[in-house]
């Protein structure tokens, strides 16, 4: 579930709204994913100690692909 806090984190960290995010900019995609995980962890009361760089160091292309595929699937399911 995408939390509103993730959008706030992203704007705070990137300086612009998520609607202006470039789908070709891998660092922005990773930043958005970090913001989503950080926000969800915060909302659930779970400690999330990774800074962005450490988080990004543990990601690979398949992680980003799975995340964005699941977001697209949720969007399709919500529009039915």
N, C-alpha and C positions, 0 to 999 in steps of 0.2 A: 504494500500500500504506500503510495506516495504521500508524504506528509507535507503540509504547508511550510513547516519549519525548514525543509530542504530547500525550498525556493528562496526563503529568507537567507539561509546560509550561503547559497550560491550567489545571490546578489551582493551580499556583504564581502565575499571572498573574491569575486570576479569584477565587481564594479558595474555590472549590468544585469538586466532581467534575463531569466532563463529563456524567454521568448526570443531573445537576440542571440542565443547560443548558436555557434556554428557547428553543424553536424560533421564538418571536415576537420575540426580542431580536436585532436585526440586529447590534449591536456584539458580542454573544457569538458569533454565527455567524461574523463576520469574525475575531474573536479565535481561534476554533477553527481556522479555515483558516490563519491566520498561524502558529499553533502547529504545524500539520501540515507546512507548508512549511519552517519553521525546523528542525523535527526531522528531516525527510527530508534537508534540505541538510546538517545536521550529521552525520548517519549516513553520507552519501556523501562527506564531506570537502569540500563545496562551501561557499564563503563566502556567507553570506546577511546582507548589511549593513543591511537595512531594519528600522527599529523599527516597532512596530505602527501608529502613526499614519500614517507614510509608506506602509506597505503598504496600509492601508485607503484612503488617498487615491487609490491606483491601481486599486482594485476598483470594479466596477459590479455591478448586480443580476444581470446575466447570468453573471458569474464565479461568484458564490455559487450560482446555480441550477445551473450545470454541475457544480460541485464536489459539491453535495448529490445531484444526480441520479446522478453516477458512484458515490457512496457507496451509494446505494440499489440500483443495478445490481449492484455487487459483492456486496452483502448477499444479493440474490436469487440470484445465481449460486452463492454459497457454500452456500445452503440446498438446492440441488438434489441 
